[in-house]
Amino acid sequence: MANLDEIDRRLLAELQSEGRITNVELAQRVGLTAPPCLRRVRALEESGVIRGYHAELEPSKLGFAITVFAMVSLKSQAEDALREFEEHMRDLPEVREVHMLNGEIDFILKIVSEDLQSFQEFLTSKLTPAPNVASVKTSLTIRTAKHEPGVPLG
């Protein structure tokens, strides 16, 4: 874990909750002047603690009405087979997250789709025939009670 002081943690908490905050406002919130605040943020970016910035979009307003989690088991867990599957998933824009798991299931995927019919087409034409796939079990999201990107910073 990075060696962070209290000010770094406050900077990260503020940026995690409001990534578009100006440097001047950020500095005021954490009790710094603008130049040292900017230096600290740049240092956090350069060290890799801050990986990037993005806008959080509402999928349904962009035509993606459903979110599905897919549990994928592979035929082989050899490293080259795992990498081939991961690379294939990176090329599928509907697949928004790919997490390798330990245990019975090899990967869990978060997939967005316009509707059930388009998801079914994606499942049968892109996911199930993907390299090394042995089985796919899917669960459609009914509602999301909590969506909190990032990590707890206290």
Backbone as a chain_set.jsonl record, in Angstrom:
{"seq": "MANLDEIDRRLLAELQSEGRITNVELAQRVGLTAPPCLRRVRALEESGVIRGYHAELEPSKLGFAITVFAMVSLKSQAEDALREFEEHMRDLPEVREVHMLNGEIDFILKIVSEDLQSFQEFLTSKLTPAPNVASVKTSLTIRTAKHEPGVPLG", "coords": {"N": [[0.834, -1.185, 0.0], [0.448, 2.252, -0.705], [2.399, 4.874, 0.762], [0.678, 6.987, 2.403], [-0.275, 10.167, 3.656], [-2.508, 11.944, 5.921], [-3.548, 14.135, 4.507], [-3.2, 13.327, 1.826], [-4.99, 11.179, 1.805], [-7.403, 12.549, 2.228], [-7.456, 14.117, -0.07], [-7.724, 12.067, -1.991], [-10.205, 10.984, -1.229], [-11.934, 13.131, -1.746], [-11.532, 13.488, -4.539], [-12.36, 10.99, -5.438], [-15.066, 11.072, -4.887], [-15.878, 13.279, -6.32], [-14.773, 13.79, -9.189], [-14.472, 15.895, -10.992], [-13.842, 18.188, -9.688], [-12.374, 21.401, -9.214], [-8.886, 22.291, -9.011], [-8.434, 24.412, -7.283], [-10.758, 24.432, -5.647], [-10.525, 21.865, -4.565], [-8.109, 22.123, -3.151], [-8.927, 24.009, -1.207], [-10.818, 22.475, 0.211], [-9.22, 20.559, 1.448], [-7.462, 22.009, 2.921], [-5.157, 23.22, 1.819], [-2.97, 25.315, -0.21], [-3.325, 26.121, -3.717], [-0.968, 25.406, -5.421], [0.682, 23.386, -3.903], [-1.299, 21.487, -3.615], [-1.875, 20.676, -6.245], [0.638, 19.571, -6.886], [0.687, 17.377, -5.126], [-1.519, 15.882, -6.075], [-0.645, 15.291, -8.669], [1.594, 13.732, -8.018], [0.289, 11.551, -6.844], [-1.025, 10.595, -9.088], [1.178, 9.941, -10.76], [2.374, 7.932, -9.248], [0.597, 5.93, -9.566], [-1.516, 5.544, -7.852], [-3.789, 7.066, -8.321], [-5.57, 6.11, -10.99], [-6.954, 7.149, -13.146], [-9.5, 9.274, -14.628], [-13.001, 9.553, -15.013], [-16.291, 9.857, -16.482], [-19.299, 9.01, -14.891], [-21.756, 7.132, -16.267], [-25.276, 6.824, -17.025], [-26.542, 3.846, -17.758], [-29.16, 3.037, -18.74], [-30.21, 5.349, -19.874], [-28.782, 5.519, -22.127], [-29.575, 3.508, -23.687], [-28.974, 0.959, -22.765], [-30.541, -1.282, -21.255], [-30.388, -3.518, -19.624], [-28.389, -5.282, -17.229], [-26.141, -7.879, -16.84], [-24.737, -10.551, -15.011], [-22.258, -12.845, -15.651], [-21.156, -16.074, -15.027], [-18.35, -17.777, -15.744], [-16.934, -20.802, -16.695], [-13.922, -22.336, -17.578], [-12.388, -24.598, -19.969], [-9.725, -25.178, -19.646], [-7.273, -24.173, -17.278], [-4.794, -23.288, -17.762], [-2.151, -20.917, -18.009], [-1.787, -19.638, -20.538], [-4.258, -20.146, -21.742], [-6.003, -18.81, -20.021], [-5.137, -16.172, -20.415], [-5.736, -15.853, -23.145], [-8.532, -15.992, -23.107], [-9.096, -13.718, -21.496], [-8.059, -11.664, -23.146], [-9.78, -11.904, -25.332], [-12.188, -11.126, -24.107], [-11.627, -8.458, -23.574], [-11.95, -7.355, -26.055], [-14.657, -7.24, -26.462], [-17.125, -4.975, -26.375], [-19.497, -4.941, -24.869], [-18.918, -6.305, -22.575], [-18.138, -5.211, -19.523], [-16.733, -5.555, -17.159], [-14.263, -7.838, -16.004], [-13.46, -10.415, -13.97], [-11.201, -12.598, -12.545], [-11.681, -15.534, -10.705], [-11.191, -17.576, -7.745], [-11.822, -21.032, -7.136], [-14.791, -22.851, -8.077], [-15.894, -21.456, -10.284], [-14.373, -19.761, -12.976], [-14.278, -17.123, -14.042], [-15.995, -14.035, -13.502], [-18.215, -11.965, -15.18], [-19.282, -8.691, -15.975], [-21.87, -7.544, -17.837], [-23.382, -5.415, -20.197], [-26.417, -4.726, -21.952], [-28.757, -3.981, -24.598], [-31.331, -5.124, -24.522], [-33.163, -8.142, -23.637], [-33.221, -9.821, -25.884], [-31.044, -8.917, -27.474], [-29.028, -9.464, -25.644], [-29.215, -12.275, -25.518], [-28.427, -12.911, -28.102], [-25.779, -11.95, -28.025], [-24.775, -13.681, -26.066], [-24.97, -16.242, -27.303], [-23.578, -15.898, -29.7], [-21.131, -14.645, -29.18], [-20.116, -14.942, -26.495], [-20.447, -17.649, -25.434], [-19.174, -19.189, -27.525], [-16.556, -18.298, -27.172], [-12.94, -18.44, -26.8], [-11.927, -21.443, -25.242], [-14.114, -21.718, -23.492], [-16.074, -23.505, -21.261], [-18.503, -23.565, -19.835], [-21.303, -21.373, -19.22], [-23.004, -19.471, -16.897], [-25.704, -17.381, -16.269], [-26.951, -14.394, -14.683], [-29.491, -12.135, -14.456], [-29.58, -8.739, -13.608], [-31.823, -7.394, -11.322], [-32.269, -5.142, -9.711], [-30.137, -2.524, -8.492], [-28.848, -2.03, -5.437], [-26.704, -0.79, -4.288], [-24.033, 1.032, -5.531], [-20.92, 1.744, -5.554], [-18.196, 2.967, -6.659], [-14.597, 2.586, -6.441], [-12.652, 2.736, -3.403], [-13.072, 2.334, 0.208], [-12.252, 5.154, 2.062], [-12.51, 6.285, 4.492]], "CA": [[0.0, 0.0, 0.0], [1.203, 3.495, -0.799], [2.626, 5.599, 2.014], [-0.149, 8.18, 2.277], [-0.595, 10.882, 4.884], [-3.922, 12.298, 6.053], [-3.938, 15.045, 3.418], [-3.344, 12.499, 0.625], [-6.244, 10.426, 1.933], [-8.514, 13.486, 2.026], [-7.455, 14.423, -1.506], [-8.274, 10.91, -2.701], [-11.631, 10.877, -0.922], [-12.624, 14.195, -2.481], [-11.483, 13.195, -5.976], [-13.156, 9.79, -5.701], [-16.485, 11.412, -4.864], [-16.153, 14.344, -7.287], [-13.575, 13.841, -10.013], [-14.391, 17.121, -11.791], [-13.57, 19.326, -8.818], [-11.205, 22.177, -9.638], [-7.759, 22.219, -8.089], [-8.617, 25.454, -6.261], [-11.774, 23.938, -4.705], [-9.93, 20.711, -3.881], [-7.141, 22.658, -2.185], [-9.681, 24.6, -0.095], [-11.461, 21.42, 1.0], [-8.251, 19.79, 2.25], [-6.648, 22.929, 3.71], [-3.886, 23.552, 1.173], [-3.054, 26.27, -1.31], [-3.436, 25.402, -4.99], [0.238, 24.757, -5.958], [1.026, 22.105, -3.297], [-2.384, 20.538, -3.876], [-1.638, 20.143, -7.581], [1.831, 18.712, -6.814], [0.306, 16.12, -4.475], [-2.379, 15.118, -6.985], [0.227, 14.767, -9.744], [2.4, 12.65, -7.439], [-0.604, 10.4, -6.695], [-1.231, 10.077, -10.445], [2.428, 9.336, -11.238], [2.649, 6.705, -8.491], [-0.395, 4.927, -9.934], [-2.623, 5.483, -6.886], [-4.907, 7.546, -9.144], [-5.4, 5.471, -12.299], [-7.559, 7.937, -14.209], [-10.731, 9.985, -14.33], [-14.043, 9.22, -15.979], [-17.668, 10.247, -16.174], [-20.166, 7.867, -14.612], [-22.903, 7.249, -17.164], [-26.49, 6.067, -16.702], [-26.712, 2.93, -18.897], [-30.508, 2.989, -19.302], [-30.429, 6.555, -20.675], [-28.019, 5.335, -23.357], [-30.124, 2.355, -24.397], [-28.547, -0.317, -22.188], [-31.584, -1.483, -20.25], [-30.135, -4.639, -18.716], [-27.042, -5.658, -16.8], [-26.102, -9.313, -16.567], [-23.49, -11.117, -14.519], [-22.05, -14.175, -16.225], [-20.142, -16.889, -14.388], [-17.767, -18.552, -16.833], [-15.949, -21.846, -16.403], [-13.107, -22.641, -18.751], [-11.957, -25.985, -20.142], [-8.35, -25.261, -19.154], [-6.836, -23.035, -16.484], [-3.394, -22.989, -18.091], [-1.987, -19.462, -18.103], [-2.033, -19.144, -21.893], [-5.703, -20.223, -21.98], [-6.59, -17.717, -19.25], [-4.816, -14.918, -21.107], [-6.481, -15.806, -24.403], [-9.911, -15.646, -22.758], [-9.102, -12.321, -21.048], [-7.861, -10.809, -24.314], [-11.018, -11.94, -26.105], [-13.18, -10.333, -23.386], [-11.272, -7.04, -23.738], [-12.407, -6.931, -27.385], [-16.118, -7.215, -26.498], [-17.51, -3.754, -25.652], [-20.594, -5.188, -23.925], [-18.312, -6.815, -21.336], [-17.616, -4.033, -18.85], [-15.792, -5.982, -16.117], [-13.839, -9.239, -16.053], [-12.741, -10.736, -12.736], [-10.844, -14.003, -12.378], [-12.024, -15.994, -9.36], [-10.725, -18.896, -7.363], [-12.969, -21.898, -6.869], [-15.457, -23.573, -9.155], [-16.07, -20.553, -11.418], [-13.093, -19.141, -13.331], [-14.426, -15.686, -14.252], [-17.309, -13.399, -13.458], [-18.239, -10.851, -16.109], [-20.411, -7.757, -15.94], [-22.211, -7.308, -19.236], [-24.548, -4.567, -20.435], [-27.064, -5.004, -23.228], [-29.934, -3.165, -24.85], [-32.523, -5.859, -24.094], [-32.92, -9.584, -23.501], [-32.943, -10.424, -27.192], [-29.662, -8.61, -27.864], [-28.142, -10.209, -24.753], [-29.234, -13.672, -25.956], [-27.589, -12.977, -29.304], [-24.401, -11.809, -27.552], [-24.427, -14.907, -25.351], [-24.8, -17.391, -28.193], [-22.657, -15.662, -30.812], [-19.832, -14.106, -28.78], [-19.58, -15.399, -25.213], [-20.361, -19.109, -25.344], [-18.129, -19.738, -28.396], [-15.249, -17.685, -26.916], [-11.877, -19.435, -26.605], [-11.752, -22.232, -24.028], [-15.281, -21.666, -22.609], [-16.731, -24.793, -21.002], [-19.892, -23.305, -19.479], [-21.657, -20.01, -18.831], [-24.245, -19.315, -16.135], [-25.97, -15.948, -16.23], [-27.962, -13.849, -13.783], [-29.931, -10.801, -14.846], [-29.739, -7.822, -12.488], [-33.173, -6.86, -11.166], [-32.018, -3.767, -9.281], [-28.853, -2.297, -7.828], [-29.082, -1.338, -4.171], [-25.526, 0.0, -3.973], [-22.988, 1.087, -6.556], [-19.946, 2.674, -4.99], [-16.87, 2.693, -7.212], [-13.443, 2.993, -5.636], [-12.364, 2.054, -2.142], [-13.412, 3.15, 1.378], [-11.101, 5.927, 2.549], [-12.79, 6.754, 5.851]], "C": [[0.877, 1.246, 0.0], [1.32, 4.156, 0.578], [1.907, 6.944, 1.916], [-0.362, 8.841, 3.629], [-2.075, 11.271, 4.874], [-4.393, 13.21, 4.92], [-4.108, 14.263, 2.116], [-4.659, 11.73, 0.661], [-7.46, 11.332, 1.72], [-8.612, 13.902, 0.561], [-8.117, 13.291, -2.29], [-9.769, 10.771, -2.456], [-12.431, 11.92, -1.701], [-12.664, 13.89, -3.978], [-12.329, 11.972, -6.326], [-14.643, 10.127, -5.731], [-16.845, 12.464, -5.908], [-14.916, 14.587, -8.146], [-13.399, 15.115, -10.824], [-14.116, 18.359, -10.956], [-12.337, 20.08, -9.323], [-10.102, 22.035, -8.592], [-7.918, 23.234, -6.961], [-9.625, 24.982, -5.21], [-11.226, 22.755, -3.902], [-8.96, 21.183, -2.808], [-7.855, 23.251, -0.968], [-10.267, 23.524, 0.804], [-10.483, 20.666, 1.893], [-7.283, 20.69, 3.026], [-5.275, 23.209, 3.147], [-4.086, 24.755, 0.262], [-2.984, 25.463, -2.607], [-2.132, 24.737, -5.465], [0.631, 23.444, -5.259], [-0.06, 21.044, -3.503], [-2.163, 19.877, -5.233], [-0.428, 19.214, -7.596], [1.475, 17.353, -6.202], [-0.553, 15.254, -5.404], [-1.537, 14.514, -8.11], [1.089, 13.621, -9.237], [1.551, 11.386, -7.267], [-0.907, 9.77, -8.059], [0.01, 9.325, -10.93], [2.758, 8.035, -10.521], [1.662, 5.587, -8.825], [-1.53, 4.772, -8.938], [-3.905, 5.972, -7.565], [-4.66, 6.991, -10.542], [-5.977, 6.292, -13.434], [-8.825, 8.597, -13.717], [-11.752, 9.609, -15.392], [-15.385, 9.778, -15.527], [-18.456, 8.982, -15.895], [-21.462, 8.059, -15.38], [-24.07, 6.412, -16.669], [-26.801, 5.161, -17.891], [-28.094, 2.979, -19.538], [-30.809, 4.211, -20.177], [-29.68, 6.485, -21.998], [-28.445, 4.066, -24.097], [-29.694, 1.004, -23.876], [-29.436, -0.619, -20.985], [-31.269, -2.596, -19.263], [-28.646, -4.799, -18.425], [-27.102, -7.114, -16.375], [-24.737, -9.658, -15.992], [-23.398, -12.532, -15.063], [-20.907, -14.851, -15.492], [-19.634, -17.876, -15.429], [-16.774, -19.558, -16.276], [-15.221, -22.172, -17.692], [-12.732, -24.119, -18.787], [-10.567, -26.196, -19.56], [-8.03, -24.004, -18.361], [-5.347, -22.764, -16.682], [-3.276, -21.492, -18.362], [-2.257, -18.933, -19.506], [-3.522, -19.171, -22.24], [-6.431, -19.104, -21.241], [-6.364, -16.382, -19.958], [-5.594, -14.769, -22.41], [-7.938, -15.41, -24.141], [-10.005, -14.174, -22.356], [-8.952, -11.356, -22.229], [-9.127, -10.761, -25.167], [-12.092, -11.081, -25.43], [-12.898, -8.838, -23.521], [-11.803, -6.495, -25.066], [-13.927, -6.833, -27.488], [-16.617, -6.008, -25.704], [-18.639, -3.949, -24.656], [-20.078, -5.68, -22.572], [-17.6, -5.647, -20.666], [-16.617, -4.369, -17.75], [-15.505, -7.462, -16.295], [-12.998, -9.486, -14.806], [-12.467, -12.232, -12.71], [-11.085, -14.38, -10.921], [-11.271, -17.271, -9.022], [-11.959, -19.741, -7.067], [-13.531, -22.49, -8.138], [-15.614, -22.748, -10.431], [-14.743, -19.868, -11.699], [-13.176, -17.621, -13.454], [-15.861, -15.256, -13.977], [-17.208, -12.154, -14.33], [-19.443, -9.97, -15.816], [-20.647, -7.326, -17.378], [-23.42, -6.38, -19.296], [-25.101, -4.88, -21.821], [-28.324, -4.158, -23.364], [-31.196, -3.828, -24.307], [-32.189, -7.346, -24.039], [-32.574, -10.245, -24.826], [-31.509, -10.145, -27.63], [-28.672, -9.306, -26.929], [-28.068, -11.676, -25.176], [-28.362, -13.857, -27.198], [-26.111, -12.872, -28.936], [-23.923, -13.111, -26.906], [-24.102, -16.042, -26.314], [-23.781, -17.159, -29.305], [-21.267, -15.204, -30.389], [-19.262, -14.713, -27.5], [-19.399, -16.912, -25.157], [-19.301, -19.692, -26.276], [-16.736, -19.137, -28.182], [-14.212, -18.77, -26.618], [-11.941, -20.102, -25.228], [-12.97, -22.248, -23.097], [-15.913, -23.045, -22.493], [-18.203, -24.579, -20.674], [-20.065, -21.856, -19.054], [-22.983, -20.069, -18.093], [-24.476, -17.829, -15.984], [-27.055, -15.606, -15.215], [-28.229, -12.416, -14.199], [-30.111, -9.943, -13.594], [-31.165, -7.288, -12.471], [-33.098, -5.409, -10.706], [-30.667, -3.712, -8.589], [-29.106, -1.463, -6.588], [-27.894, -0.463, -3.77], [-24.547, -0.113, -5.119], [-22.007, 2.152, -6.113], [-18.566, 2.339, -5.534], [-15.763, 3.138, -6.257], [-13.279, 2.154, -4.395], [-12.771, 2.928, -0.964], [-12.171, 3.859, 1.916], [-11.339, 6.527, 3.922], [-12.888, 8.237, 5.905]], "O": [[1.928, 1.274, 0.64], [0.447, 4.008, 1.433], [2.462, 7.918, 1.408], [-0.601, 8.163, 4.629], [-2.801, 10.961, 3.929], [-5.514, 13.068, 4.433], [-5.059, 14.506, 1.374], [-5.36, 11.645, -0.348], [-8.439, 10.919, 1.097], [-9.708, 14.026, 0.015], [-8.966, 13.533, -3.148], [-10.521, 10.47, -3.383], [-13.489, 11.613, -2.251], [-13.712, 14.018, -4.612], [-12.945, 11.926, -7.391], [-15.398, 9.541, -6.507], [-17.997, 12.537, -6.337], [-14.114, 15.477, -7.862], [-12.299, 15.395, -11.3], [-14.155, 19.474, -11.477], [-11.379, 19.472, -9.8], [-10.362, 21.699, -7.437], [-7.577, 22.948, -5.813], [-9.376, 25.118, -4.012], [-11.446, 22.665, -2.694], [-8.991, 20.693, -1.679], [-7.439, 23.024, 0.168], [-10.22, 23.644, 2.028], [-10.855, 20.187, 2.964], [-6.387, 20.193, 3.709], [-4.323, 23.414, 3.901], [-5.214, 25.167, -0.006], [-2.631, 24.284, -2.601], [-2.183, 23.581, -5.885], [0.894, 22.46, -5.951], [0.232, 19.849, -3.559], [-2.254, 18.655, -5.353], [-0.462, 18.173, -8.252], [1.906, 16.31, -6.695], [-0.342, 14.045, -5.507], [-1.71, 13.346, -8.456], [1.294, 12.64, -9.951], [2.029, 10.279, -7.513], [-1.029, 8.55, -8.168], [-0.092, 8.213, -11.447], [3.352, 7.133, -11.111], [1.857, 4.44, -8.424], [-2.424, 3.952, -9.15], [-4.969, 5.373, -7.407], [-3.68, 7.342, -11.198], [-5.539, 6.153, -14.576], [-9.182, 8.496, -12.543], [-11.394, 9.373, -16.546], [-15.583, 10.119, -14.361], [-18.292, 7.983, -16.595], [-22.181, 9.035, -15.167], [-23.878, 5.412, -15.977], [-27.27, 5.639, -18.923], [-28.196, 2.964, -20.764], [-31.587, 4.109, -21.125], [-29.915, 7.299, -22.891], [-27.764, 3.611, -25.016], [-30.018, -0.015, -24.487], [-29.121, -0.257, -19.852], [-31.829, -2.618, -18.167], [-27.784, -4.496, -19.249], [-28.001, -7.526, -15.642], [-23.713, -9.129, -16.426], [-24.339, -13.318, -14.951], [-19.824, -14.283, -15.348], [-20.389, -18.706, -15.934], [-15.891, -19.214, -15.49], [-15.828, -22.271, -18.758], [-12.757, -24.803, -17.763], [-10.265, -27.27, -19.04], [-8.456, -22.906, -18.719], [-4.718, -22.09, -15.867], [-4.205, -20.877, -18.886], [-2.889, -17.888, -19.657], [-3.995, -18.298, -22.967], [-7.371, -18.516, -21.776], [-7.28, -15.569, -20.083], [-6.058, -13.677, -22.738], [-8.505, -14.592, -24.865], [-10.892, -13.46, -22.823], [-9.649, -10.344, -22.295], [-9.502, -9.7, -25.667], [-12.834, -10.379, -26.117], [-13.83, -8.036, -23.578], [-12.075, -5.299, -25.181], [-14.438, -6.383, -28.513], [-16.541, -6.015, -24.476], [-18.736, -3.195, -23.687], [-20.731, -5.489, -21.546], [-16.592, -5.151, -21.167], [-15.746, -3.558, -17.439], [-16.378, -8.24, -16.681], [-11.961, -8.854, -14.606], [-13.387, -13.041, -12.836], [-10.731, -13.628, -10.012], [-10.774, -17.963, -9.911], [-13.027, -19.201, -6.778], [-12.836, -22.615, -9.146], [-15.483, -23.278, -11.535], [-14.058, -19.438, -10.771], [-12.267, -16.909, -13.028], [-16.809, -16.012, -14.191], [-16.248, -11.389, -14.236], [-20.507, -10.468, -15.447], [-19.75, -6.814, -18.047], [-24.372, -6.544, -18.533], [-24.363, -5.247, -22.736], [-28.881, -3.683, -22.374], [-32.034, -3.163, -23.698], [-31.072, -7.755, -24.355], [-31.723, -11.133, -24.877], [-30.827, -11.051, -28.11], [-27.591, -9.7, -27.365], [-26.986, -12.262, -25.194], [-27.644, -14.85, -27.318], [-25.283, -13.612, -29.467], [-22.814, -13.579, -27.167], [-23.087, -16.721, -26.164], [-23.182, -18.112, -29.803], [-20.314, -15.355, -31.154], [-18.062, -14.974, -27.421], [-18.306, -17.396, -24.862], [-18.583, -20.607, -25.872], [-15.82, -19.442, -28.945], [-14.565, -19.883, -26.231], [-12.0, -19.433, -24.196], [-12.855, -22.761, -21.984], [-16.246, -23.675, -23.497], [-19.061, -25.311, -21.165], [-19.128, -21.2, -18.598], [-23.959, -20.635, -18.585], [-23.563, -17.089, -15.616], [-27.945, -16.406, -14.928], [-27.317, -11.594, -14.283], [-30.732, -10.383, -12.626], [-31.66, -6.789, -13.482], [-33.787, -4.546, -11.25], [-30.129, -4.732, -8.159], [-29.533, -0.312, -6.685], [-28.05, 0.491, -3.006], [-24.264, -1.204, -5.615], [-22.259, 3.344, -6.29], [-17.844, 1.529, -4.952], [-15.984, 3.968, -5.375], [-13.713, 1.003, -4.342], [-12.817, 4.15, -1.104], [-11.156, 3.219, 2.191], [-10.466, 7.207, 4.462], [-13.12, 8.801, 6.974]]}, "num_chains": 1, "name": "protein.A"}
